[in-house]
Amino acid sequence: MTKEKAVQAAPTAEPQRGKNGSVTSFPMSILPNDPPDVKVIKELDGRKVDRQEIVDVVRQRFEGFDNTLISKCKNHQKYGVGLRREAVKLLRDHFAIEAPATKRQPLRRKPKRIQCRLTDEVYASLQRLLADRRQTAQEYLEAMILADLQTHAKELRK
């Protein structure tokens, strides 16, 4: 294969156009992964779920959903149609499809959060106290909570 033919055969970022100039499809190099709605539809196709059952489930929330929209969702590169998150959730819940596991690990060592609101005067006093102790608000609150939990440990065990 010559260099010119190899360049012509390589996928481009330009959409494929039909004879009348309309866009027929986008190259897969732009959209390498299927979106979640397409994955759910493909999963249901793999399970041999009747399309009318899929339509009935989604129509509970979205009245205008029909069979042609399923095909358009599967061919999202060509039509630019996708299911809303609510519809994907309805399908996952109804057909017991497990959501894909998140790939990321939790970034925080202490993921739970507690917060409160303070008046300007109390906040200013707290900031002065923390500056004197060279302590962060996180450290201060954590120490206060742990001390209180230790004093009430017997009550909490019940």
ROFI-231540 format. One line per field, with one value per residue (C-alpha): residue in three letters; x, y, z. Coordinates in Angstrom, 3 decimals. Layout:
N
residu [ALA / ...]
X [X / ...]
Y [Y / ...]
Z [Z / ...]
% end
This chain:
158
residu [MET / THR / LYS / GLU / LYS / ALA / VAL / GLN / ALA / ALA / PRO / THR / ALA / GLU / PRO / GLN / ARG / GLY / LYS / ASN / GLY / SER / VAL / THR / SER / PHE / PRO / MET / SER / ILE / LEU / PRO / ASN / ASP / PRO / PRO / ASP / VAL / LYS / VAL / ILE / LYS / GLU / LEU / ASP / GLY / ARG / LYS / VAL / ASP / ARG / GLN / GLU / ILE / VAL / ASP / VAL / VAL / ARG / GLN / ARG / PHE / GLU / GLY / PHE / ASP / ASN / THR / LEU / ILE / SER / LYS / CYS / LYS / ASN / HIS / GLN / LYS / TYR / GLY / VAL / GLY / LEU / ARG / ARG / GLU / ALA / VAL / LYS / LEU / LEU / ARG / ASP / HIS / PHE / ALA / ILE / GLU / ALA / PRO / ALA / THR / LYS / ARG / GLN / PRO / LEU / ARG / ARG / LYS / PRO / LYS / ARG / ILE / GLN / CYS / ARG / LEU / THR / ASP / GLU / VAL / TYR / ALA / SER / LEU / GLN / ARG / LEU / LEU / ALA / ASP / ARG / ARG / GLN / THR / ALA / GLN / GLU / TYR / LEU / GLU / ALA / MET / ILE / LEU / ALA / ASP / LEU / GLN / THR / HIS / ALA / LYS / GLU / LEU / ARG / LYS]
X [0.000 / 1.378 / 1.671 / -1.175 / -3.579 / -2.668 / -3.466 / -6.794 / -7.721 / -6.908 / -9.925 / -10.367 / -12.150 / -14.528 / -18.016 / -18.863 / -21.193 / -23.720 / -24.286 / -26.581 / -24.058 / -25.907 / -23.967 / -24.315 / -22.001 / -19.067 / -15.899 / -15.470 / -12.095 / -13.980 / -16.380 / -14.435 / -16.643 / -20.379 / -22.263 / -24.114 / -27.492 / -26.138 / -24.455 / -27.777 / -29.622 / -26.917 / -27.029 / -30.803 / -30.381 / -27.851 / -30.384 / -32.963 / -35.370 / -38.366 / -38.135 / -41.762 / -40.984 / -38.167 / -40.566 / -43.197 / -40.710 / -39.431 / -42.947 / -43.860 / -41.841 / -41.461 / -44.715 / -43.273 / -40.693 / -41.112 / -39.321 / -37.649 / -35.932 / -34.263 / -32.682 / -31.671 / -30.078 / -28.081 / -26.875 / -26.085 / -23.204 / -25.586 / -28.636 / -27.266 / -30.022 / -29.507 / -31.539 / -31.753 / -30.192 / -33.631 / -34.541 / -31.266 / -31.940 / -35.468 / -34.111 / -31.332 / -33.749 / -36.452 / -34.161 / -31.690 / -28.650 / -25.666 / -24.230 / -20.589 / -18.206 / -16.376 / -12.741 / -11.529 / -10.547 / -11.856 / -9.463 / -10.041 / -8.803 / -11.753 / -14.627 / -17.473 / -18.212 / -19.895 / -20.485 / -22.221 / -22.943 / -21.581 / -22.167 / -19.436 / -18.345 / -18.124 / -16.285 / -13.736 / -13.146 / -12.698 / -10.199 / -8.163 / -8.199 / -7.093 / -4.317 / -3.048 / -3.053 / -1.633 / -4.414 / -6.706 / -10.472 / -10.426 / -8.043 / -9.939 / -13.338 / -12.037 / -10.425 / -13.645 / -15.788 / -13.433 / -13.293 / -17.078 / -17.472 / -15.053 / -16.960 / -20.231 / -18.806 / -20.900 / -24.132 / -23.244 / -22.623 / -26.221]
Y [0.000 / 3.352 / 6.177 / 8.115 / 5.165 / 4.554 / 8.165 / 7.929 / 4.680 / 6.038 / 7.171 / 10.902 / 13.187 / 14.248 / 12.726 / 10.429 / 12.112 / 10.574 / 11.480 / 14.379 / 15.794 / 14.742 / 13.200 / 9.408 / 8.451 / 9.530 / 7.483 / 5.265 / 6.831 / 9.837 / 7.781 / 4.705 / 3.735 / 3.261 / 5.574 / 4.014 / 4.033 / 2.043 / -0.418 / -1.032 / -1.565 / -3.937 / -5.826 / -6.245 / -7.374 / -9.940 / -11.213 / -11.508 / -9.123 / -8.240 / -4.700 / -4.034 / -4.763 / -2.194 / 0.335 / -0.361 / 0.222 / 3.527 / 4.708 / 4.697 / 7.903 / 9.109 / 8.744 / 9.350 / 6.557 / 3.940 / 1.150 / 3.424 / 5.362 / 2.158 / 1.709 / 5.362 / 5.086 / 2.050 / 3.978 / 7.115 / 8.048 / 8.328 / 9.916 / 11.697 / 10.236 / 8.931 / 7.908 / 10.210 / 9.091 / 8.536 / 6.114 / 4.216 / 3.968 / 2.680 / -0.026 / -1.011 / -1.252 / -3.143 / -5.677 / -5.945 / -4.785 / -4.008 / -0.553 / -0.651 / -0.395 / 2.856 / 2.599 / 5.252 / 4.592 / 6.966 / 9.891 / 10.809 / 8.964 / 10.366 / 10.624 / 11.568 / 15.228 / 17.202 / 20.933 / 23.688 / 27.384 / 29.964 / 33.625 / 36.057 / 36.603 / 32.907 / 32.186 / 34.939 / 33.620 / 30.092 / 31.283 / 33.072 / 29.946 / 27.745 / 30.176 / 30.224 / 26.426 / 26.092 / 23.669 / 23.276 / 23.290 / 19.643 / 18.634 / 20.678 / 19.256 / 15.709 / 16.001 / 17.444 / 14.680 / 11.896 / 13.321 / 13.513 / 9.985 / 8.642 / 10.275 / 8.758 / 5.390 / 3.399 / 4.990 / 4.259 / 0.543 / -0.066]
Z [0.000 / -0.944 / 1.526 / -0.143 / 0.045 / 3.699 / 4.547 / 2.701 / 4.474 / 7.936 / 9.978 / 10.123 / 12.510 / 9.728 / 9.610 / 6.720 / 4.215 / 1.849 / -1.828 / -0.942 / 1.547 / 4.705 / 7.575 / 7.554 / 10.410 / 12.477 / 12.502 / 15.521 / 16.288 / 17.695 / 19.826 / 20.926 / 23.878 / 23.961 / 26.305 / 29.278 / 27.535 / 24.590 / 26.946 / 28.722 / 25.431 / 24.166 / 27.476 / 27.114 / 23.492 / 24.686 / 27.211 / 24.405 / 26.158 / 24.006 / 22.680 / 23.537 / 27.188 / 27.069 / 25.523 / 28.206 / 31.022 / 29.625 / 28.703 / 32.388 / 32.672 / 29.065 / 27.121 / 23.657 / 23.788 / 21.069 / 19.212 / 16.683 / 19.463 / 20.663 / 17.245 / 17.120 / 20.563 / 19.477 / 16.424 / 18.384 / 16.065 / 13.146 / 14.802 / 17.875 / 20.051 / 23.570 / 26.600 / 29.564 / 32.826 / 34.330 / 31.535 / 31.941 / 35.691 / 35.042 / 32.742 / 35.143 / 38.059 / 36.171 / 34.495 / 37.424 / 35.484 / 37.666 / 37.141 / 36.095 / 39.010 / 39.324 / 38.328 / 40.717 / 44.288 / 46.930 / 47.126 / 50.752 / 53.779 / 55.732 / 53.249 / 55.633 / 56.175 / 58.959 / 58.823 / 60.736 / 60.462 / 62.889 / 63.554 / 62.532 / 66.146 / 67.003 / 63.756 / 64.410 / 67.953 / 66.630 / 64.022 / 66.722 / 68.899 / 66.004 / 65.078 / 68.676 / 68.844 / 65.309 / 64.550 / 61.560 / 61.879 / 60.770 / 63.559 / 66.149 / 65.293 / 65.059 / 68.517 / 69.983 / 68.473 / 69.600 / 73.141 / 73.314 / 71.945 / 74.559 / 77.412 / 76.144 / 75.102 / 77.621 / 76.358 / 72.752 / 73.368 / 74.427]
% end
